[in-house]
Amino acid sequence: QSEEAIKILQSARASKEKSYVLGVSYLEADRPHDALAALKEANDADSSDAHISAAYCEAKIRAGEYEAADAHVDKLLKKEGATGLYLKGLLADLQGYHDEAMKSYERALEIEPGHPPSLFRLAYILDLTGEDSRALELYEQLRKLRPMHINTVMNLGVLYEDRGEYERAIQCYQSVIDYFPGHTRAALYLKDAQASLTMFYDEDAARREAKVAQILGQPVAEISFSPRVRTALQKLGVNSLGDLVAKSEEDLLQIPNFGRTSLRELKEFLSSKGLSLASASGPGGVIEPAAEEAPVVSEGPVSEETLKKNLSDFEWSGRIRKVYEKLSIVTVGDLLKKTEKDLLKSKNLGVTSIKEIRKKLGQLGVSMKPE
């Protein structure tokens, strides 16, 4: 819809209003550099307009012009309460300072309860870090607003699926389709959620299949890549992660100003999702693990030093961290007292999480008992 609006606006008569609406449409279409140019024109025409100034600042942030955005945010904080705090949070958020960002979003919501952009970004961070209950609460607040925020409702549906609440997930996806009939990703998610209600098959394998389909269908516009990576993906016509895994390293490295650092950023992100780029040996997509991914485990007793290692010293997914907290597992020794079967009894923890735990323990030369 944003792209349709852009086509219409591009041929409209030049004016402050045109530049502002065009810039906002570019932001919604994840084209921050185009937005920056349009909103600069609007701001030059009327620097006193608070809406234009805020949108112009957001374009600077999303385009990666952090230094210029920082000075702009300082000015807005003096007069634009919730909006200024949201932009301060976004500036921290897109640079990876999530704790600082959350504090700004929460302060914005204290000033203006229900401030939509602050609610969404706060919910998104909570969702990423495994704080499902709080994320659900905030997404549900946003869901009631009109016009519908499609990404909010899609994220909410995925959260409900993760909790096994398929009827609610179906309601979310159906509401998106009712509002936007041509939304192919919502249609795919709806089909998967409906299948989960009616089919009897291996639950973990089914969820894994559905999750892969969802991951591959995710628009790159929803992911906080660096501005350089975003620009490269736009040049390649990459709209979803499915499009991205069809590309090879050679395809990406042919793009001007796209080097090894940007390539590493992309590969690390894909790896975190269990995906890979295409290569000479075959197409990209889901990384197929080795047969059992058995870690190399040292024989003999485990050292006291290893047993006392704190699990918080390692990087874990939000889902695994929540299981550790629920089961009061603090050290490696605590974890080795449990079996894989014990952990699999925990809600929403499946084979993928067990493989992550095996891998980390394998790096220490130890392993859990399967049963």
Legacy VTK file of the C-alpha trace (Angstrom):
# vtk DataFile Version 3.0
C-alpha trace
ASCII
DATASET POLYDATA
POINTS 371 float
0.000 0.000 0.000
2.868 2.364 0.763
4.405 1.653 -2.648
1.065 2.452 -4.321
0.902 5.743 -2.431
4.469 6.548 -3.487
3.639 6.084 -7.194
0.705 8.468 -6.912
2.585 11.064 -4.875
5.632 11.138 -7.127
3.581 12.704 -9.911
1.788 15.184 -7.628
2.471 18.921 -7.631
5.412 19.966 -5.460
4.433 21.193 -1.998
5.372 20.858 1.647
2.458 18.471 2.178
3.475 16.270 -0.750
7.066 16.010 0.492
5.921 15.143 4.013
3.427 12.434 3.018
5.846 11.040 0.424
8.608 10.898 3.062
6.361 9.083 5.556
5.336 6.631 2.806
9.003 5.966 2.045
9.596 5.260 5.750
6.703 2.795 5.822
8.122 1.107 2.712
11.544 0.847 4.426
13.233 3.241 2.023
14.885 5.541 4.590
17.298 7.278 2.199
14.452 8.287 -0.115
12.472 9.346 2.942
15.385 11.473 4.126
15.486 13.430 0.855
11.718 14.014 0.772
11.478 14.999 4.434
14.438 17.341 4.145
12.481 19.211 1.455
9.448 19.380 3.747
11.556 20.496 6.708
13.315 23.163 4.626
9.883 24.479 3.664
8.638 24.590 7.262
11.078 23.769 10.067
8.492 24.735 12.714
6.124 21.860 11.879
6.489 19.319 14.703
5.209 16.379 12.639
7.649 17.077 9.811
10.559 17.541 12.219
9.843 14.253 14.005
9.512 12.311 10.744
12.719 13.901 9.418
14.536 12.831 12.599
13.217 9.269 12.264
14.446 9.148 8.663
17.935 10.154 9.831
17.909 7.343 12.401
16.659 4.679 10.008
19.136 5.818 7.341
21.984 5.323 9.816
22.878 9.021 10.179
23.185 8.594 13.922
25.331 11.621 14.719
22.986 14.035 12.939
19.986 12.253 14.464
21.462 12.545 17.967
21.610 16.338 17.735
18.105 16.418 16.264
16.720 14.216 19.069
18.199 16.546 21.700
16.228 19.435 20.202
13.008 17.430 20.049
13.341 16.249 23.660
12.966 19.845 24.822
9.457 20.190 23.370
8.129 16.896 21.951
7.452 14.732 25.042
6.470 11.180 24.043
7.611 11.568 20.433
11.030 12.850 21.462
11.500 9.974 23.896
10.372 7.463 21.258
12.984 8.824 18.841
15.636 8.733 21.555
14.697 5.097 22.125
14.758 4.302 18.410
18.220 5.850 18.063
19.503 3.526 20.791
17.427 0.571 19.563
18.777 0.498 16.001
22.331 0.727 17.312
21.758 -2.349 19.475
21.410 -0.634 22.875
18.145 -2.361 23.745
18.117 -1.724 27.518
18.567 2.005 26.967
15.918 1.945 24.248
13.387 0.201 26.491
13.828 2.845 29.181
13.067 5.607 26.669
10.016 3.787 25.287
8.691 3.211 28.818
9.172 6.882 29.695
7.317 7.842 26.516
4.430 5.597 27.569
4.356 7.199 31.016
3.831 10.573 29.339
1.410 9.283 26.692
-0.072 5.857 27.535
-0.806 3.993 24.311
1.777 5.896 22.224
1.706 3.514 19.201
5.326 3.560 17.947
6.726 3.244 21.481
4.344 0.369 22.231
5.361 -1.473 19.069
9.130 -1.130 19.490
8.934 -2.045 23.194
6.794 -5.090 22.402
9.190 -6.070 19.596
12.229 -6.011 21.926
10.355 -7.992 24.592
9.325 -10.506 21.927
12.953 -10.917 20.783
14.231 -11.398 24.333
11.657 -14.049 25.254
9.419 -11.867 27.448
6.336 -13.319 25.767
3.688 -12.397 28.333
4.564 -8.699 28.416
4.986 -8.600 24.623
1.510 -10.142 24.201
-0.007 -7.550 26.511
1.475 -4.661 24.521
0.677 -6.174 21.112
-2.939 -6.642 22.235
-3.118 -2.940 23.148
-1.859 -2.050 19.677
-4.219 -4.493 18.003
-7.213 -2.446 19.146
-5.986 0.694 17.376
-7.179 1.786 13.944
-5.944 1.811 11.267
-4.589 -1.694 11.831
-0.838 -2.055 12.311
-0.265 -5.197 10.257
3.192 -6.082 11.635
1.767 -5.928 15.160
-1.008 -8.407 14.370
1.362 -10.739 12.494
3.849 -10.757 15.407
0.981 -11.376 17.815
-0.187 -14.356 15.766
3.290 -15.891 15.794
3.488 -15.460 19.575
0.152 -17.197 20.010
1.351 -20.055 17.805
4.483 -20.414 19.934
2.195 -20.772 22.963
0.066 -23.380 21.210
-2.965 -21.033 21.111
-3.812 -21.722 17.487
-7.381 -20.377 17.522
-6.098 -16.952 18.595
-3.304 -17.091 16.025
-5.863 -17.869 13.320
-7.960 -14.887 14.409
-4.915 -12.634 14.036
-3.993 -13.843 10.549
-7.630 -13.792 9.401
-8.043 -10.194 10.588
-5.012 -9.166 8.510
-6.468 -10.878 5.427
-9.855 -9.213 6.035
-8.126 -5.836 6.190
-5.619 -6.521 3.394
-6.902 -9.396 1.173
-3.697 -9.629 -0.873
-1.391 -10.238 2.098
0.372 -13.452 1.027
2.359 -13.944 4.238
-0.790 -13.783 6.384
-2.425 -16.343 4.089
0.563 -18.685 4.499
0.619 -18.297 8.280
-3.160 -18.843 8.434
-2.841 -22.081 6.481
-0.089 -23.323 8.814
-2.059 -22.421 11.946
-5.194 -24.143 10.641
-3.173 -27.255 9.810
-1.844 -27.333 13.370
-5.416 -27.553 14.673
-6.636 -30.326 12.396
-3.697 -32.589 11.544
-2.117 -35.262 13.688
1.614 -35.527 13.103
4.886 -35.067 14.942
4.341 -31.765 16.714
7.951 -30.671 16.870
8.574 -31.397 13.172
5.373 -29.590 12.245
6.262 -26.498 14.222
9.725 -26.526 12.724
8.260 -26.645 9.201
5.819 -23.846 9.959
8.551 -21.754 11.552
10.855 -22.216 8.552
8.048 -21.096 6.219
7.424 -18.079 8.421
11.112 -17.207 8.618
11.618 -17.486 4.858
8.555 -15.315 4.278
9.684 -12.592 6.682
10.244 -9.247 4.901
13.775 -7.902 5.290
12.130 -4.528 5.985
11.226 -5.840 9.457
14.844 -6.646 10.344
17.255 -4.120 11.851
20.104 -4.488 9.358
22.717 -1.754 8.997
21.937 0.939 6.373
24.667 -0.434 4.070
23.158 -3.927 4.119
19.640 -2.549 3.590
20.799 -0.582 0.557
22.510 -3.650 -0.920
19.407 -5.805 -0.465
17.254 -3.166 -2.166
19.649 -3.113 -5.145
19.400 -6.899 -5.438
15.602 -6.803 -5.238
15.600 -8.873 -2.041
12.275 -8.465 -0.252
12.175 -11.496 2.038
14.567 -13.897 3.743
13.513 -16.462 1.144
14.809 -14.112 -1.571
18.025 -13.587 0.407
18.954 -17.260 0.825
18.652 -17.669 -2.960
21.633 -15.290 -3.323
25.273 -16.289 -3.046
28.213 -14.494 -1.427
29.427 -13.662 -4.941
26.086 -11.992 -5.781
26.363 -9.791 -2.708
30.055 -8.927 -3.026
29.496 -7.599 -6.559
27.439 -4.729 -5.120
29.442 -1.485 -4.718
30.305 -0.616 -1.081
29.298 -4.084 0.141
32.313 -5.750 1.722
33.275 -8.570 4.022
32.022 -6.797 7.157
28.522 -6.433 5.695
28.645 -10.013 4.426
29.581 -11.213 7.915
26.615 -9.300 9.376
24.231 -11.036 6.964
25.718 -14.507 7.473
25.635 -14.175 11.266
21.990 -13.138 11.139
21.065 -16.014 8.803
22.988 -18.469 10.973
21.006 -17.312 14.030
17.860 -18.247 12.107
19.267 -21.614 10.964
19.637 -20.368 7.373
22.481 -19.989 4.873
23.248 -18.277 1.570
23.415 -20.201 -1.695
26.778 -21.629 -2.726
28.433 -23.639 -5.482
27.494 -26.832 -3.616
23.788 -26.057 -3.674
20.974 -23.605 -2.980
20.712 -21.713 0.285
17.979 -22.194 2.853
17.707 -24.214 6.028
21.023 -25.486 7.335
20.869 -29.253 7.585
22.599 -30.336 10.787
24.991 -33.244 10.893
23.311 -36.544 11.630
23.296 -36.255 15.418
25.475 -33.192 15.988
27.161 -35.180 18.731
29.544 -33.006 20.745
33.043 -34.185 21.498
32.800 -35.161 25.157
35.848 -35.811 27.266
35.968 -39.026 29.229
36.415 -39.106 32.983
34.996 -36.898 35.742
34.005 -33.308 35.031
36.199 -30.736 36.770
34.796 -28.744 39.669
35.655 -25.550 37.801
33.451 -26.584 34.856
30.556 -27.610 37.114
30.603 -24.206 38.849
30.508 -22.202 35.601
27.506 -19.880 35.566
25.170 -20.408 32.605
24.571 -16.663 32.399
28.151 -16.366 31.083
26.963 -17.927 27.805
24.681 -16.606 25.056
21.289 -18.379 25.153
18.019 -17.842 23.343
15.265 -16.160 25.368
13.267 -19.410 25.395
16.118 -21.408 26.979
16.853 -18.663 29.529
13.222 -18.776 30.668
13.390 -22.570 31.147
16.573 -22.238 33.214
14.887 -19.650 35.409
11.736 -21.750 35.828
13.727 -24.880 36.786
16.237 -22.924 38.955
19.161 -24.027 36.777
22.056 -21.648 37.451
25.326 -23.517 36.824
26.617 -26.163 34.422
26.439 -28.608 37.318
22.737 -27.837 37.824
22.108 -28.435 34.132
23.969 -31.779 34.076
21.663 -33.051 36.851
18.788 -32.788 34.367
18.121 -35.010 31.372
17.094 -33.863 27.905
13.748 -35.488 28.589
13.328 -33.298 31.699
13.877 -30.146 29.651
11.564 -31.244 26.831
8.691 -31.346 29.328
8.920 -27.527 29.495
6.347 -25.672 27.408
7.660 -24.311 24.073
11.081 -25.952 24.388
11.736 -28.381 21.535
14.476 -30.233 19.709
16.000 -27.034 18.255
16.617 -25.705 21.777
18.049 -29.049 22.917
20.517 -28.920 20.014
21.585 -25.425 21.102
22.215 -26.710 24.643
24.125 -29.756 23.342
26.356 -27.519 21.252
27.237 -25.194 24.161
27.916 -28.072 26.530
29.979 -29.801 23.839
32.261 -26.767 23.761
32.956 -27.468 27.452
33.561 -31.170 26.780
30.468 -32.328 28.685
26.984 -33.521 27.812
23.588 -34.157 29.355
22.006 -37.576 29.656
19.398 -38.057 26.896
17.065 -39.738 29.429
LINES 1 372
371 0 1 2 3 4 5 6 7 8 9 10 11 12 13 14 15 16 17 18 19 20 21 22 23 24 25 26 27 28 29 30 31 32 33 34 35 36 37 38 39 40 41 42 43 44 45 46 47 48 49 50 51 52 53 54 55 56 57 58 59 60 61 62 63 64 65 66 67 68 69 70 71 72 73 74 75 76 77 78 79 80 81 82 83 84 85 86 87 88 89 90 91 92 93 94 95 96 97 98 99 100 101 102 103 104 105 106 107 108 109 110 111 112 113 114 115 116 117 118 119 120 121 122 123 124 125 126 127 128 129 130 131 132 133 134 135 136 137 138 139 140 141 142 143 144 145 146 147 148 149 150 151 152 153 154 155 156 157 158 159 160 161 162 163 164 165 166 167 168 169 170 171 172 173 174 175 176 177 178 179 180 181 182 183 184 185 186 187 188 189 190 191 192 193 194 195 196 197 198 199 200 201 202 203 204 205 206 207 208 209 210 211 212 213 214 215 216 217 218 219 220 221 222 223 224 225 226 227 228 229 230 231 232 233 234 235 236 237 238 239 240 241 242 243 244 245 246 247 248 249 250 251 252 253 254 255 256 257 258 259 260 261 262 263 264 265 266 267 268 269 270 271 272 273 274 275 276 277 278 279 280 281 282 283 284 285 286 287 288 289 290 291 292 293 294 295 296 297 298 299 300 301 302 303 304 305 306 307 308 309 310 311 312 313 314 315 316 317 318 319 320 321 322 323 324 325 326 327 328 329 330 331 332 333 334 335 336 337 338 339 340 341 342 343 344 345 346 347 348 349 350 351 352 353 354 355 356 357 358 359 360 361 362 363 364 365 366 367 368 369 370
